């Protein structure tokens, strides 16, 4: 699974992808945090971290979920955490994990260990990207269309990218008519000029 900085930026800067996220066990996600403390003037915030802060974000995998009543916070997705040995010199005296709920509200865990879905960036796996489009096609047909795209239209691609990155580029090109601008100071999805 690709979790490199470029793929993180591609996913974070794609509201089209993030809006499709229905969290489930096995999903990879990244924390959105700003570590700049106002040291730069690039508009880095917790909701839109700069590339440097994005690189420092923690990647987690959802390990489980439980559907609580809405009064408790609704569905909780569990991730991260640690296990400690009780009474054997460990500073922590318990096991814990972090939770994510739709709104970030939960009555079962203290503040440092809870977040909202909006606080995270979904990093879809290749199979998840493939399932988002070309509905009605067999898996073999999807791969053939992908291969054709790489052979004919992906000339801007240096083929040093992971399969997650390539499939995401193919999805964004096919469904949203966008391509990824890899320039160091840009790193964003741009509309493709149809008149080119």
N, CA and C atoms as an extended XYZ file, in Angstrom:
588
Properties=species:S:1:pos:R:3:atomname:S:1:resname:S:1:resid:I:1 pbc="F F F"
N         0.846       -1.181        0.000 N   UNK     1
C         0.000        0.000        0.000 CA  UNK     1
C         0.887        1.238        0.000 C   UNK     1
N         0.575        2.169       -0.887 N   UNK     2
C         1.357        3.390       -1.011 CA  UNK     2
C         0.935        4.410        0.047 C   UNK     2
N         1.888        4.875        0.828 N   UNK     3
C         1.611        5.947        1.792 CA  UNK     3
C         2.636        7.073        1.633 C   UNK     3
N         3.274        7.168        0.464 N   UNK     4
C         4.297        8.202        0.277 CA  UNK     4
C         3.666        9.592        0.225 C   UNK     4
N         4.513       10.597        0.340 N   UNK     5
C         4.055       11.980        0.446 CA  UNK     5
C         3.253       12.433       -0.773 C   UNK     5
N         3.667       12.004       -1.965 N   UNK     6
C         2.959       12.397       -3.193 CA  UNK     6
C         1.524       11.853       -3.183 C   UNK     6
N         1.379       10.585       -2.818 N   UNK     7
C         0.045        9.978       -2.780 CA  UNK     7
C        -0.810       10.637       -1.694 C   UNK     7
N        -0.201       10.975       -0.579 N   UNK     8
C        -0.927       11.683        0.481 CA  UNK     8
C        -1.485       12.999       -0.056 C   UNK     8
N        -0.651       13.748       -0.780 N   UNK     9
C        -1.088       15.030       -1.339 CA  UNK     9
C        -2.190       14.817       -2.370 C   UNK     9
N        -2.053       13.800       -3.210 N   UNK    10
C        -3.066       13.521       -4.228 CA  UNK    10
C        -4.424       13.250       -3.581 C   UNK    10
N        -4.422       12.447       -2.525 N   UNK    11
C        -5.677       12.095       -1.859 CA  UNK    11
C        -6.263       13.277       -1.102 C   UNK    11
N        -5.418       14.000       -0.372 N   UNK    12
C        -5.911       15.141        0.410 CA  UNK    12
C        -6.510       16.216       -0.493 C   UNK    12
N        -5.914       16.421       -1.659 N   UNK    13
C        -6.371       17.467       -2.577 CA  UNK    13
C        -7.458       16.998       -3.532 C   UNK    13
N        -8.089       15.898       -3.209 N   UNK    14
C        -9.166       15.374       -4.047 CA  UNK    14
C       -10.462       15.247       -3.245 C   UNK    14
N       -11.253       16.324       -3.188 N   UNK    15
C       -12.544       16.209       -2.484 CA  UNK    15
C       -13.456       15.179       -3.150 C   UNK    15
N       -13.234       14.934       -4.449 N   UNK    16
C       -14.036       13.927       -5.157 CA  UNK    16
C       -13.827       12.541       -4.542 C   UNK    16
N       -12.592       12.260       -4.141 N   UNK    17
C       -12.282       10.968       -3.527 CA  UNK    17
C       -12.739       10.954       -2.071 C   UNK    17
N       -12.412       12.002       -1.340 N   UNK    18
C       -12.740       12.044        0.085 CA  UNK    18
C       -14.246       11.946        0.325 C   UNK    18
N       -15.046       12.511       -0.564 N   UNK    19
C       -16.506       12.461       -0.386 CA  UNK    19
C       -17.061       11.049       -0.579 C   UNK    19
N       -16.307       10.176       -1.207 N   UNK    20
C       -16.758        8.798       -1.433 CA  UNK    20
C       -16.414        7.874       -0.275 C   UNK    20
N       -15.684        8.377        0.714 N   UNK    21
C       -15.208        7.517        1.793 CA  UNK    21
C       -16.325        7.105        2.726 C   UNK    21
N       -16.523        5.820        2.813 N   UNK    22
C       -17.415        5.207        3.782 CA  UNK    22
C       -16.511        4.323        4.641 C   UNK    22
N       -16.003        4.828        5.773 N   UNK    23
C       -14.977        4.107        6.528 CA  UNK    23
C       -15.351        2.658        6.832 C   UNK    23
N       -14.357        1.797        6.695 N   UNK    24
C       -14.537        0.385        7.041 CA  UNK    24
C       -13.206       -0.203        7.490 C   UNK    24
N       -13.261       -1.374        8.078 N   UNK    25
C       -12.053       -2.033        8.570 CA  UNK    25
C       -11.075       -2.247        7.421 C   UNK    25
N        -9.800       -1.991        7.693 N   UNK    26
C        -8.764       -2.151        6.686 CA  UNK    26
C        -8.452       -0.894        5.904 C   UNK    26
N        -9.231        0.178        6.111 N   UNK    27
C        -8.968        1.439        5.413 CA  UNK    27
C        -7.722        2.111        5.977 C   UNK    27
N        -6.907        2.661        5.078 N   UNK    28
C        -5.748        3.458        5.463 CA  UNK    28
C        -6.188        4.915        5.531 C   UNK    28
N        -5.705        5.622        6.552 N   UNK    29
C        -6.041        7.030        6.687 CA  UNK    29
C        -4.861        7.761        7.308 C   UNK    29
N        -4.858        9.050        7.085 N   UNK    30
C        -3.759        9.914        7.481 CA  UNK    30
C        -4.303       11.053        8.321 C   UNK    30
N        -3.579       11.420        9.369 N   UNK    31
C        -4.009       12.560       10.181 CA  UNK    31
C        -3.739       13.854        9.433 C   UNK    31
N        -4.656       14.792        9.569 N   UNK    32
C        -4.464       16.149        9.041 CA  UNK    32
C        -4.009       17.006       10.212 C   UNK    32
N        -2.788       17.478       10.147 N   UNK    33
C        -2.272       18.328       11.216 CA  UNK    33
C        -1.277       19.323       10.655 C   UNK    33
N        -1.249       20.496       11.243 N   UNK    34
C        -0.247       21.489       10.893 CA  UNK    34
C         0.792       21.519       12.005 C   UNK    34
N         2.048       21.362       11.613 N   UNK    35
C         3.142       21.400       12.581 CA  UNK    35
C         3.969       22.676       12.421 C   UNK    35
N         3.520       23.573       11.567 N   UNK    36
C         4.303       24.772       11.241 CA  UNK    36
C         4.290       25.827       12.332 C   UNK    36
N         3.266       25.881       13.157 N   UNK    37
C         3.144       26.883       14.207 CA  UNK    37
C         3.317       28.303       13.682 C   UNK    37
N         2.738       28.562       12.523 N   UNK    38
C         2.800       29.895       11.940 CA  UNK    38
C         4.168       30.277       11.410 C   UNK    38
N         5.062       29.314       11.231 N   UNK    39
C         6.425       29.611       10.789 CA  UNK    39
C         6.523       29.844        9.291 C   UNK    39
N         5.499       29.497        8.551 N   UNK    40
C         5.550       29.758        7.108 CA  UNK    40
C         4.329       30.568        6.694 C   UNK    40
N         4.364       31.088        5.517 N   UNK    41
C         3.265       31.924        5.029 CA  UNK    41
C         2.506       31.245        3.897 C   UNK    41
N         2.450       29.921        3.900 N   UNK    42
C         1.783       29.224        2.807 CA  UNK    42
C         0.347       28.823        3.148 C   UNK    42
N        -0.189       29.343        4.227 N   UNK    43
C        -1.576       29.066        4.569 CA  UNK    43
C        -1.798       27.699        5.186 C   UNK    43
N        -0.780       27.098        5.761 N   UNK    44
C        -0.883       25.777        6.364 CA  UNK    44
C        -1.816       25.826        7.579 C   UNK    44
N        -2.830       24.953        7.573 N   UNK    45
C        -3.754       24.832        8.698 CA  UNK    45
C        -3.988       23.356        8.969 C   UNK    45
N        -4.651       23.062       10.085 N   UNK    46
C        -4.958       21.661       10.395 CA  UNK    46
C        -5.869       21.043        9.340 C   UNK    46
N        -6.757       21.833        8.759 N   UNK    47
C        -7.640       21.289        7.725 CA  UNK    47
C        -6.979       21.185        6.365 C   UNK    47
N        -5.922       21.950        6.144 N   UNK    48
C        -5.221       21.940        4.857 CA  UNK    48
C        -3.723       22.074        5.120 C   UNK    48
N        -3.080       20.987        5.614 N   UNK    49
C        -1.651       21.075        5.920 CA  UNK    49
C        -0.802       21.250        4.661 C   UNK    49
N         0.361       21.879        4.838 N   UNK    50
C         1.302       22.024        3.725 CA  UNK    50
C         1.948       20.661        3.453 C   UNK    50
N         2.697       20.565        2.366 N   UNK    51
C         3.314       19.293        1.988 CA  UNK    51
C         4.282       18.787        3.048 C   UNK    51
N         5.001       19.695        3.685 N   UNK    52
C         5.938       19.289        4.745 CA  UNK    52
C         5.179       18.664        5.921 C   UNK    52
N         4.101       19.296        6.346 N   UNK    53
C         3.299       18.764        7.453 CA  UNK    53
C         2.604       17.473        7.054 C   UNK    53
N         2.165       17.392        5.816 N   UNK    54
C         1.519       16.179        5.313 CA  UNK    54
C         2.462       14.988        5.408 C   UNK    54
N         3.727       15.231        5.138 N   UNK    55
C         4.730       14.169        5.208 CA  UNK    55
C         4.892       13.658        6.641 C   UNK    55
N         4.682       14.527        7.628 N   UNK    56
C         4.860       14.132        9.025 CA  UNK    56
C         3.600       13.512        9.626 C   UNK    56
N         2.479       13.539        8.910 N   UNK    57
C         1.237       12.984        9.441 CA  UNK    57
C         1.346       11.488        9.680 C   UNK    57
N         0.638       11.012       10.678 N   UNK    58
C         0.625        9.581       10.991 CA  UNK    58
C        -0.375        8.849       10.110 C   UNK    58
N         0.013        7.676        9.637 N   UNK    59
C        -0.875        6.824        8.854 CA  UNK    59
C        -1.402        5.719        9.774 C   UNK    59
N        -2.702        5.508        9.724 N   UNK    60
C        -3.351        4.481       10.541 CA  UNK    60
C        -4.194        3.575        9.659 C   UNK    60
N        -4.525        2.414       10.198 N   UNK    61
C        -5.450        1.483        9.557 CA  UNK    61
C        -6.604        1.261       10.521 C   UNK    61
N        -7.821        1.341       10.016 N   UNK    62
C        -8.991        1.078       10.861 CA  UNK    62
C        -9.011       -0.411       11.188 C   UNK    62
N        -9.005       -0.706       12.483 N   UNK    63
C        -8.932       -2.105       12.913 CA  UNK    63
C       -10.280       -2.673       13.342 C   UNK    63
N       -11.259       -1.826       13.559 N   UNK    64
C       -12.565       -2.323       13.958 CA  UNK    64
C       -13.567       -1.187       14.043 C   UNK    64
N       -14.825       -1.559       14.216 N   UNK    65
C       -15.866       -0.544       14.375 CA  UNK    65
C       -16.949       -1.090       15.281 C   UNK    65
N       -17.675       -0.170       15.888 N   UNK    66
C       -18.796       -0.549       16.715 CA  UNK    66
C       -19.878        0.502       16.525 C   UNK    66
N       -21.094        0.070       16.331 N   UNK    67
C       -22.223        0.979       16.135 CA  UNK    67
C       -22.872        1.287       17.476 C   UNK    67
N       -22.503        2.428       18.047 N   UNK    68
C       -23.109        2.896       19.286 CA  UNK    68
C       -24.354        3.717       18.957 C   UNK    68
N       -25.158        3.956       19.958 N   UNK    69
C       -26.307        4.838       19.836 CA  UNK    69
C       -25.802        6.256       19.532 C   UNK    69
N       -26.601        7.040       18.837 N   UNK    70
C       -26.229        8.426       18.499 CA  UNK    70
C       -25.942        9.269       19.746 C   UNK    70
N       -26.593        8.970       20.864 N   UNK    71
C       -26.339        9.710       22.102 CA  UNK    71
C       -24.898        9.524       22.586 C   UNK    71
N       -24.287        8.407       22.225 N   UNK    72
C       -22.908        8.110       22.616 CA  UNK    72
C       -21.938        8.642       21.575 C   UNK    72
N       -22.408        8.873       20.359 N   UNK    73
C       -21.548        9.379       19.288 CA  UNK    73
C       -21.710        8.628       17.983 C   UNK    73
N       -22.614        7.674       17.943 N   UNK    74
C       -22.832        6.919       16.700 CA  UNK    74
C       -21.715        5.914       16.451 C   UNK    74
N       -21.538        5.541       15.218 N   UNK    75
C       -20.519        4.557       14.860 CA  UNK    75
C       -19.128        5.059       15.231 C   UNK    75
N       -18.362        4.204       15.874 N   UNK    76
C       -16.969        4.482       16.229 CA  UNK    76
C       -16.081        3.546       15.426 C   UNK    76
N       -15.071        4.111       14.760 N   UNK    77
C       -14.065        3.308       14.062 CA  UNK    77
C       -12.798        3.366       14.903 C   UNK    77
N       -12.193        2.230       15.177 N   UNK    78
C       -11.042        2.137       16.065 CA  UNK    78
C        -9.753        2.047       15.257 C   UNK    78
N        -8.709        2.744       15.718 N   UNK    79
C        -7.417        2.721       15.029 CA  UNK    79
C        -6.306        3.053       16.010 C   UNK    79
N        -5.078        2.715       15.633 N   UNK    80
C        -3.901        3.070       16.431 CA  UNK    80
C        -3.935        2.451       17.802 C   UNK    80
N        -3.298        3.108       18.733 N   UNK    81
C        -3.308        2.659       20.108 CA  UNK    81
C        -2.066        1.882       20.497 C   UNK    81
N        -2.097        1.380       21.709 N   UNK    82
C        -0.963        0.611       22.215 CA  UNK    82
C        -1.438       -0.331       23.303 C   UNK    82
N        -0.625       -1.328       23.557 N   UNK    83
C        -0.897       -2.275       24.635 CA  UNK    83
C         0.199       -2.117       25.673 C   UNK    83
N        -0.173       -2.027       26.922 N   UNK    84
C         0.787       -1.844       28.011 CA  UNK    84
C         0.611       -2.978       29.009 C   UNK    84
N         1.703       -3.352       29.648 N   UNK    85
C         1.652       -4.400       30.667 CA  UNK    85
C         1.365       -3.737       32.005 C   UNK    85
N         0.289       -4.138       32.630 N   UNK    86
C        -0.097       -3.522       33.904 CA  UNK    86
C         0.852       -3.945       35.022 C   UNK    86
N         1.307       -2.945       35.784 N   UNK    87
C         2.077       -3.228       36.978 CA  UNK    87
C         3.520       -3.635       36.752 C   UNK    87
N         4.017       -3.607       35.530 N   UNK    88
C         5.398       -4.017       35.272 CA  UNK    88
C         6.267       -2.847       34.838 C   UNK    88
N         6.082       -1.710       35.449 N   UNK    89
C         6.955       -0.575       35.210 CA  UNK    89
C         6.563        0.300       34.042 C   UNK    89
N         5.477        0.018       33.376 N   UNK    90
C         5.043        0.842       32.253 CA  UNK    90
C         4.348        2.079       32.804 C   UNK    90
N         4.624        3.233       32.212 N   UNK    91
C         4.000        4.475       32.687 CA  UNK    91
C         2.487        4.427       32.500 C   UNK    91
N         2.065        3.907       31.344 N   UNK    92
C         0.627        3.773       31.118 CA  UNK    92
C         0.176        2.517       31.841 C   UNK    92
N        -0.987        2.543       32.365 N   UNK    93
C        -1.467        1.402       33.122 CA  UNK    93
C        -2.639        0.717       32.435 C   UNK    93
N        -2.737        0.868       31.132 N   UNK    94
C        -3.883        0.285       30.447 CA  UNK    94
C        -3.604        0.218       28.948 C   UNK    94
N        -4.431       -0.500       28.257 N   UNK    95
C        -4.374       -0.476       26.801 CA  UNK    95
C        -5.332        0.599       26.315 C   UNK    95
N        -5.119        1.094       25.106 N   UNK    96
C        -6.024        2.103       24.557 CA  UNK    96
C        -5.927        2.089       23.038 C   UNK    96
N        -6.885        2.692       22.409 N   UNK    97
C        -6.810        2.965       20.981 CA  UNK    97
C        -7.549        4.271       20.734 C   UNK    97
N        -7.325        4.827       19.578 N   UNK    98
C        -8.019        6.056       19.215 CA  UNK    98
C        -9.294        5.693       18.476 C   UNK    98
N       -10.230        6.614       18.468 N   UNK    99
C       -11.481        6.375       17.748 CA  UNK    99
C       -11.792        7.560       16.846 C   UNK    99
N       -12.512        7.247       15.798 N   UNK   100
C       -13.011        8.271       14.888 CA  UNK   100
C       -14.518        8.061       14.792 C   UNK   100
N       -15.262        9.142       14.883 N   UNK   101
C       -16.701        9.092       14.628 CA  UNK   101
C       -16.993       10.137       13.558 C   UNK   101
N       -18.162       10.082       13.018 N   UNK   102
C       -18.514       11.024       11.944 CA  UNK   102
C       -18.282       12.469       12.381 C   UNK   102
N       -18.743       12.813       13.577 N   UNK   103
C       -18.667       14.196       14.053 CA  UNK   103
C       -17.482       14.462       14.982 C   UNK   103
N       -16.853       13.400       15.478 N   UNK   104
C       -15.798       13.568       16.469 CA  UNK   104
C       -16.323       13.485       17.885 C   UNK   104
N       -17.635       13.397       18.031 N   UNK   105
C       -18.254       13.323       19.357 CA  UNK   105
C       -18.242       11.881       19.849 C   UNK   105
N       -17.860       11.703       21.096 N   UNK   106
C       -17.905       10.388       21.732 CA  UNK   106
C       -17.917       10.584       23.232 C   UNK   106
N       -18.720        9.810       23.910 N   UNK   107
C       -18.750        9.879       25.367 CA  UNK   107
C       -17.924        8.771       25.996 C   UNK   107
N       -17.279        7.921       25.172 N   UNK   108
C       -16.579        6.771       25.757 CA  UNK   108
C       -15.065        6.930       25.830 C   UNK   108
N       -14.494        7.945       25.185 N   UNK   109
C       -13.039        8.142       25.243 CA  UNK   109
C       -12.721        9.609       25.505 C   UNK   109
N       -11.577        9.887       26.155 N   UNK   110
C       -11.188       11.288       26.397 CA  UNK   110
C       -10.714       11.964       25.116 C   UNK   110
N       -10.668       13.284       25.134 N   UNK   111
C       -10.363       14.099       23.956 CA  UNK   111
C        -9.115       13.728       23.168 C   UNK   111
N        -7.969       13.477       23.773 N   UNK   112
C        -6.787       13.255       22.922 CA  UNK   112
C        -6.905       12.032       22.020 C   UNK   112
N        -7.837       11.144       22.315 N   UNK   113
C        -7.918        9.900       21.574 CA  UNK   113
C        -9.140        9.800       20.668 C   UNK   113
N        -9.748       10.943       20.331 N   UNK   114
C       -10.898       10.888       19.428 CA  UNK   114
C       -10.781       11.972       18.371 C   UNK   114
N       -11.380       11.711       17.228 N   UNK   115
C       -11.349       12.673       16.127 CA  UNK   115
C       -12.581       12.458       15.255 C   UNK   115
N       -12.808       13.395       14.348 N   UNK   116
C       -13.911       13.264       13.403 CA  UNK   116
C       -13.366       12.724       12.081 C   UNK   116
N       -14.246       12.223       11.266 N   UNK   117
C       -13.875       11.755        9.932 CA  UNK   117
C       -13.220       12.879        9.137 C   UNK   117
N       -13.664       14.096        9.334 N   UNK   118
C       -13.126       15.260        8.622 CA  UNK   118
C       -11.675       15.562        9.003 C   UNK   118
N       -11.238       15.081       10.172 N   UNK   119
C        -9.856       15.297       10.625 CA  UNK   119
C        -8.863       14.368        9.929 C   UNK   119
N        -9.364       13.423        9.157 N   UNK   120
C        -8.514       12.409        8.540 CA  UNK   120
C        -8.583       12.500        7.014 C   UNK   120
N        -7.551       11.969        6.363 N   UNK   121
C        -7.507       11.876        4.902 CA  UNK   121
C        -7.523       10.392        4.557 C   UNK   121
N        -8.479        9.984        3.745 N   UNK   122
C        -8.561        8.599        3.306 CA  UNK   122
C        -7.513        8.351        2.226 C   UNK   122
N        -6.748        7.275        2.372 N   UNK   123
C        -5.777        6.841        1.376 CA  UNK   123
C        -6.300        5.536        0.772 C   UNK   123
N        -7.082        5.625       -0.307 N   UNK   124
C        -7.701        4.409       -0.836 CA  UNK   124
C        -6.678        3.434       -1.413 C   UNK   124
N        -6.951        2.158       -1.191 N   UNK   125
C        -6.140        1.092       -1.783 CA  UNK   125
C        -6.505        0.962       -3.259 C   UNK   125
N        -5.661        0.288       -4.001 N   UNK   126
C        -5.903        0.099       -5.435 CA  UNK   126
C        -7.260       -0.559       -5.694 C   UNK   126
N        -7.602       -1.586       -4.950 N   UNK   127
C        -8.883       -2.273       -5.166 CA  UNK   127
C       -10.064       -1.352       -4.888 C   UNK   127
N        -9.908       -0.425       -3.930 N   UNK   128
C       -10.995        0.507       -3.631 CA  UNK   128
C       -11.178        1.508       -4.769 C   UNK   128
N       -10.077        1.961       -5.354 N   UNK   129
C       -10.180        2.886       -6.493 CA  UNK   129
C       -10.841        2.179       -7.669 C   UNK   129
N       -10.429        0.953       -7.933 N   UNK   130
C       -10.993        0.196       -9.052 CA  UNK   130
C       -12.492       -0.012       -8.886 C   UNK   130
N       -12.959       -0.163       -7.662 N   UNK   131
C       -14.388       -0.411       -7.453 CA  UNK   131
C       -15.238        0.849       -7.562 C   UNK   131
N       -14.601        2.039       -7.645 N   UNK   132
C       -15.346        3.299       -7.683 CA  UNK   132
C       -15.853        3.660       -9.073 C   UNK   132
N       -15.374        2.986      -10.101 N   UNK   133
C       -15.800        3.371      -11.445 CA  UNK   133
C       -15.690        2.184      -12.393 C   UNK   133
N       -16.094        2.419      -13.631 N   UNK   134
C       -16.183        1.372      -14.655 CA  UNK   134
C       -17.103        0.249      -14.196 C   UNK   134
N       -18.198        0.650      -13.562 N   UNK   135
C       -19.180       -0.332      -13.102 CA  UNK   135
C       -19.745       -1.075      -14.300 C   UNK   135
N       -19.937       -2.353      -14.133 N   UNK   136
C       -20.437       -3.188      -15.217 CA  UNK   136
C       -19.321       -3.860      -15.997 C   UNK   136
N       -18.087       -3.396      -15.806 N   UNK   137
C       -16.932       -4.019      -16.452 CA  UNK   137
C       -16.396       -5.136      -15.562 C   UNK   137
N       -15.860       -6.176      -16.184 N   UNK   138
C       -15.174       -7.203      -15.414 CA  UNK   138
C       -13.831       -6.643      -14.965 C   UNK   138
N       -13.204       -7.297      -14.001 N   UNK   139
C       -11.888       -6.833      -13.538 CA  UNK   139
C       -10.877       -6.856      -14.680 C   UNK   139
N       -10.947       -7.847      -15.526 N   UNK   140
C       -10.027       -7.938      -16.672 CA  UNK   140
C       -10.261       -6.768      -17.621 C   UNK   140
N       -11.527       -6.430      -17.868 N   UNK   141
C       -11.834       -5.297      -18.748 CA  UNK   141
C       -11.340       -3.981      -18.158 C   UNK   141
N       -11.446       -3.828      -16.844 N   UNK   142
C       -10.940       -2.623      -16.188 CA  UNK   142
C        -9.431       -2.512      -16.385 C   UNK   142
N        -8.727       -3.620      -16.207 N   UNK   143
C        -7.266       -3.612      -16.376 CA  UNK   143
C        -6.906       -3.303      -17.822 C   UNK   143
N        -7.677       -3.824      -18.777 N   UNK   144
C        -7.415       -3.521      -20.192 CA  UNK   144
C        -7.593       -2.036      -20.480 C   UNK   144
N        -8.652       -1.421      -19.940 N   UNK   145
C        -8.863        0.018      -20.138 CA  UNK   145
C        -7.737        0.819      -19.480 C   UNK   145
N        -7.316        0.379      -18.303 N   UNK   146
C        -6.217        1.029      -17.595 CA  UNK   146
C        -4.926        0.932      -18.414 C   UNK   146
N        -4.640       -0.235      -18.925 N   UNK   147
C        -3.435       -0.441      -19.741 CA  UNK   147
C        -3.487        0.396      -21.005 C   UNK   147
N        -4.651        0.462      -21.631 N   UNK   148
C        -4.799        1.290      -22.830 CA  UNK   148
C        -4.528        2.751      -22.481 C   UNK   148
N        -5.059        3.210      -21.352 N   UNK   149
C        -4.844        4.590      -20.912 CA  UNK   149
C        -3.358        4.866      -20.702 C   UNK   149
N        -2.670        3.954      -20.044 N   UNK   150
C        -1.229        4.139      -19.824 CA  UNK   150
C        -0.480        4.189      -21.150 C   UNK   150
N        -0.840        3.324      -22.083 N   UNK   151
C        -0.147        3.262      -23.380 CA  UNK   151
C        -0.434        4.463      -24.273 C   UNK   151
N        -1.616        5.066      -24.139 N   UNK   152
C        -2.011        6.101      -25.100 CA  UNK   152
C        -2.129        7.509      -24.535 C   UNK   152
N        -2.569        7.652      -23.290 N   UNK   153
C        -2.888        8.989      -22.769 CA  UNK   153
C        -2.055        9.447      -21.589 C   UNK   153
N        -1.316        8.575      -20.974 N   UNK   154
C        -0.616        8.943      -19.744 CA  UNK   154
C         0.824        9.363      -20.015 C   UNK   154
N         1.029       10.080      -21.119 N   UNK   155
C         2.395       10.466      -21.489 CA  UNK   155
C         3.056       11.378      -20.467 C   UNK   155
N         2.264       12.088      -19.659 N   UNK   156
C         2.847       12.965      -18.655 CA  UNK   156
C         3.389       12.177      -17.468 C   UNK   156
N         3.123       10.892      -17.442 N   UNK   157
C         3.504       10.053      -16.318 CA  UNK   157
C         4.867        9.423      -16.562 C   UNK   157
N         5.741        9.485      -15.576 N   UNK   158
C         7.076        8.918      -15.688 CA  UNK   158
C         7.137        7.452      -15.309 C   UNK   158
N         6.013        6.845      -14.960 N   UNK   159
C         5.925        5.432      -14.582 CA  UNK   159
C         6.819        5.072      -13.413 C   UNK   159
N         7.066        6.029      -12.548 N   UNK   160
C         7.769        5.765      -11.302 CA  UNK   160
C         6.762        5.748      -10.163 C   UNK   160
N         5.514        5.843      -10.524 N   UNK   161
C         4.448        5.950       -9.539 CA  UNK   161
C         3.961        4.568       -9.118 C   UNK   161
N         3.354        4.519       -7.942 N   UNK   162
C         2.771        3.272       -7.457 CA  UNK   162
C         1.485        2.976       -8.225 C   UNK   162
N         0.999        1.767       -8.101 N   UNK   163
C        -0.264        1.423       -8.754 CA  UNK   163
C        -1.426        2.219       -8.163 C   UNK   163
N        -1.386        2.510       -6.860 N   UNK   164
C        -2.445        3.357       -6.280 CA  UNK   164
C        -2.445        4.726       -6.948 C   UNK   164
N        -1.265        5.299       -7.122 N   UNK   165
C        -1.183        6.622       -7.749 CA  UNK   165
C        -1.676        6.568       -9.188 C   UNK   165
N        -1.243        5.552       -9.940 N   UNK   166
C        -1.651        5.438      -11.344 CA  UNK   166
C        -3.149        5.221      -11.473 C   UNK   166
N        -3.723        4.346      -10.645 N   UNK   167
C        -5.168        4.116      -10.714 CA  UNK   167
C        -5.936        5.373      -10.298 C   UNK   167
N        -5.418        6.107       -9.314 N   UNK   168
C        -6.085        7.350       -8.915 CA  UNK   168
C        -6.039        8.364      -10.055 C   UNK   168
N        -4.895        8.455      -10.739 N   UNK   169
C        -4.794        9.362      -11.893 CA  UNK   169
C        -5.764        8.940      -12.997 C   UNK   169
N        -5.873        7.649      -13.240 N   UNK   170
C        -6.787        7.128      -14.252 CA  UNK   170
C        -8.235        7.439      -13.876 C   UNK   170
N        -8.583        7.230      -12.609 N   UNK   171
C        -9.926        7.534      -12.128 CA  UNK   171
C       -10.249        9.023      -12.309 C   UNK   171
N        -9.339        9.891      -11.856 N   UNK   172
C        -9.591       11.330      -11.928 CA  UNK   172
C        -9.682       11.798      -13.380 C   UNK   172
N        -8.902       11.209      -14.250 N   UNK   173
C        -8.947       11.553      -15.688 CA  UNK   173
C       -10.262       11.084      -16.301 C   UNK   173
N       -10.634        9.868      -16.008 N   UNK   174
C       -11.823        9.262      -16.609 CA  UNK   174
C       -13.121        9.873      -16.086 C   UNK   174
N       -13.228       10.053      -14.798 N   UNK   175
C       -14.480       10.494      -14.178 CA  UNK   175
C       -14.573       12.017      -14.038 C   UNK   175
N       -13.474       12.666      -13.693 N   UNK   176
C       -13.522       14.101      -13.380 CA  UNK   176
C       -12.744       14.978      -14.356 C   UNK   176
N       -12.157       14.383      -15.389 N   UNK   177
C       -11.407       15.118      -16.416 CA  UNK   177
C       -10.329       16.020      -15.780 C   UNK   177
N        -9.573       15.424      -14.841 N   UNK   178
C        -8.501       16.145      -14.160 CA  UNK   178
C        -7.210       15.349      -14.247 C   UNK   178
N        -6.097       16.076      -14.186 N   UNK   179
C        -4.797       15.417      -14.113 CA  UNK   179
C        -3.993       16.025      -12.975 C   UNK   179
N        -3.049       15.245      -12.467 N   UNK   180
C        -2.238       15.658      -11.328 CA  UNK   180
C        -1.052       16.475      -11.806 C   UNK   180
N        -0.893       17.673      -11.260 N   UNK   181
C         0.255       18.512      -11.567 CA  UNK   181
C         1.313       18.232      -10.500 C   UNK   181
N         2.414       17.591      -10.915 N   UNK   182
C         3.446       17.154       -9.982 CA  UNK   182
C         4.487       18.212       -9.660 C   UNK   182
N         4.377       19.379      -10.247 N   UNK   183
C         5.391       20.408       -9.985 CA  UNK   183
C         5.483       20.659       -8.490 C   UNK   183
N         6.696       20.792       -7.995 N   UNK   184
C         6.965       20.871       -6.566 CA  UNK   184
C         6.126       21.923       -5.853 C   UNK   184
N         5.964       23.093       -6.441 N   UNK   185
C         5.228       24.161       -5.771 CA  UNK   185
C         3.739       24.163       -6.108 C   UNK   185
N         3.267       23.184       -6.890 N   UNK   186
C         1.862       23.137       -7.284 CA  UNK   186
C         1.153       21.984       -6.594 C   UNK   186
N         1.476       20.757       -6.959 N   UNK   187
C         0.911       19.540       -6.366 CA  UNK   187
C        -0.600       19.637       -6.178 C   UNK   187
N        -1.324       19.691       -7.298 N   UNK   188
C        -2.783       19.738       -7.206 CA  UNK   188
C        -3.400       19.155       -8.471 C   UNK   188
N        -4.694       18.835       -8.370 N   UNK   189
C        -5.458       18.357       -9.513 CA  UNK   189
C        -5.880       19.558      -10.340 C   UNK   189
N        -5.728       19.447      -11.665 N   UNK   190
C        -6.119       20.536      -12.552 CA  UNK   190
C        -7.044       20.004      -13.626 C   UNK   190
N        -8.018       20.841      -13.994 N   UNK   191
C        -8.915       20.477      -15.085 CA  UNK   191
C        -8.119       20.361      -16.374 C   UNK   191
N        -8.470       19.370      -17.168 N   UNK   192
C        -7.814       19.173      -18.454 CA  UNK   192
C        -8.544       20.025      -19.489 C   UNK   192
N        -7.784       20.826      -20.207 N   UNK   193
C        -8.359       21.667      -21.241 CA  UNK   193
C        -8.784       20.773      -22.399 C   UNK   193
N       -10.074       20.722      -22.649 N   UNK   194
C       -10.620       19.849      -23.703 CA  UNK   194
C       -10.156       20.299      -25.083 C   UNK   194
N        -9.811       21.556      -25.241 N   UNK   195
C        -9.399       22.077      -26.551 CA  UNK   195
C        -7.930       21.818      -26.889 C   UNK   195
N        -7.219       21.093      -26.010 N   UNK   196
C        -5.793       20.833      -26.276 CA  UNK   196
C        -5.613       19.916      -27.457 C   UNK   196
